[in-house]
Amino acid sequence: MRKLSGLFGVLMLAIGLVSCGGGGDATGTGGGGGGGGGGGGNCPANTFCMGSTTFIPTTRTVAVGAVVTWTNDSGVIHNVTWNDATARAAATAGDDKGDIADFGSGSHTRVFNTPGTYGFHCTIHSPGMTGTLTVQ
């Protein structure tokens, strides 16, 4: 029985290390970061955190002129690719503009001065790793 308990504990630890982190709500104020063995805690305002195969939260709403950050502490390489040319053109300033190339750690920012709803995805983990940014 003792072996079974130890095995169960190891299994739960492994599941925790490969999980995608917390769920979050539509505004991104709930849920956690993490995933892939990194991160944890809440994803800050105006930020999309990257889990092993998800953006956390999957949707955010920000004000016009907001700086939006994509943070990767997951230990997994991701990118941010806009679903269309309109979204790509709206992603300006920040540390660059348009799509965000593959990165394994750190953060990248974009500024959004045009209201709209912009979809994005990670081409490495697509389909499935998608997000939506609404700028009001």
C-alpha positions as a printed Julia matrix, in Angstrom:
136×3 Matrix{Float64}:
   0.0    0.0     0.0
   2.87   2.35    0.81
   4.32   1.83   -2.7
   0.94   2.66   -4.23
   0.73   5.91   -2.26
   4.23   6.9    -3.38
   3.41   6.09   -7.0
   0.22   8.14   -6.79
   2.19  11.1    -5.39
   4.74  10.93   -8.2
   1.93  10.72  -10.76
   0.21  13.8    -9.33
   3.5   15.73   -9.36
   4.1   14.79  -13.0
   0.59  15.88  -13.97
   1.14  19.2   -12.2
   4.4   19.81  -14.02
   2.95  19.28  -17.48
  -0.41  20.96  -16.94
  -1.28  24.26  -18.59
  -1.76  26.27  -15.42
  -4.89  27.99  -14.16
  -7.99  28.71  -16.15
  -8.56  32.4   -15.75
 -11.73  34.29  -16.55
 -12.74  36.48  -19.48
 -10.84  39.45  -18.07
  -7.83  37.39  -17.06
  -8.01  38.36  -13.44
  -8.54  34.83  -12.2
  -6.57  31.68  -12.79
  -2.88  31.16  -12.85
   0.14  31.27  -15.0
   2.61  28.5   -15.22
   2.55  25.3   -17.13
   5.41  23.35  -18.54
   7.16  23.44  -15.18
   7.4   27.23  -14.95
   5.52  30.31  -13.91
   2.62  30.07  -11.54
   0.54  32.63   -9.79
  -1.74  35.14  -11.49
  -1.05  36.58  -14.92
  -0.72  40.38  -14.53
  -3.15  42.87  -16.08
  -2.75  43.43  -19.84
  -0.62  40.28  -20.07
  -1.05  36.93  -21.76
   1.0   34.27  -19.99
   2.02  31.2   -21.93
   1.49  27.73  -20.54
   2.82  24.61  -22.22
   0.06  24.69  -24.87
  -2.26  27.59  -23.93
  -2.42  31.35  -23.6
  -3.55  32.3   -20.09
  -6.05  33.86  -20.18
  -7.37  33.08  -23.64
  -9.11  36.47  -23.9
  -8.34  39.95  -22.62
  -9.96  43.35  -23.01
  -7.75  46.45  -22.85
  -8.13  50.18  -23.43
  -6.99  51.89  -26.63
  -3.31  52.79  -26.25
  -2.6   49.93  -23.85
   0.68  48.09  -23.82
  -0.04  44.35  -23.99
   2.59  41.83  -22.9
   3.09  38.17  -23.83
   5.19  36.42  -21.18
   6.73  32.98  -21.65
   7.98  31.32  -18.47
   6.76  27.88  -19.57
  10.09  26.48  -20.74
   8.44  25.75  -24.11
   9.11  27.74  -27.3
   6.07  29.73  -28.5
   5.23  32.54  -30.9
   2.35  34.96  -31.41
   0.99  35.06  -34.95
  -1.95  37.33  -35.78
  -4.87  35.71  -37.58
  -5.13  38.44  -40.22
  -3.46  41.53  -41.69
  -5.74  43.92  -39.76
  -4.63  42.49  -36.43
  -0.98  42.41  -37.53
  -1.17  46.11  -38.5
  -2.83  47.04  -35.17
   0.04  45.47  -33.16
   2.43  48.44  -33.17
   5.23  49.94  -31.11
   6.11  47.94  -27.99
   9.44  46.15  -28.37
   8.54  45.56  -32.06
   5.41  45.43  -34.21
   3.27  42.74  -35.83
   3.84  39.04  -35.09
   6.12  37.88  -32.28
   8.75  35.37  -33.44
   9.59  32.14  -31.6
  10.85  32.69  -28.06
  11.48  30.31  -25.19
  11.52  32.76  -22.28
  10.97  36.38  -21.4
   8.38  38.87  -22.6
   7.4   40.85  -25.68
   5.07  43.85  -25.9
   2.81  45.5   -28.45
   0.78  48.73  -28.26
  -2.77  48.86  -29.67
  -4.11  52.26  -30.75
  -6.97  50.96  -32.9
 -10.18  49.55  -31.38
 -11.14  46.08  -32.51
 -11.06  42.39  -31.73
  -7.87  40.65  -32.77
  -7.29  36.91  -32.85
  -3.87  35.29  -32.57
  -2.33  31.84  -32.24
   0.94  30.01  -31.72
   1.89  28.3   -34.99
   3.98  25.75  -33.08
   0.98  24.55  -31.03
  -1.8   25.16  -33.53
  -4.58  24.25  -33.64
  -5.52  24.78  -30.04
  -3.22  27.5   -28.73
  -5.32  30.55  -29.57
  -6.19  33.87  -28.0
  -8.29  36.96  -28.54
  -7.51  40.56  -27.66
 -10.3   43.14  -27.59
  -9.22  46.79  -27.69
 -11.9   49.32  -26.63
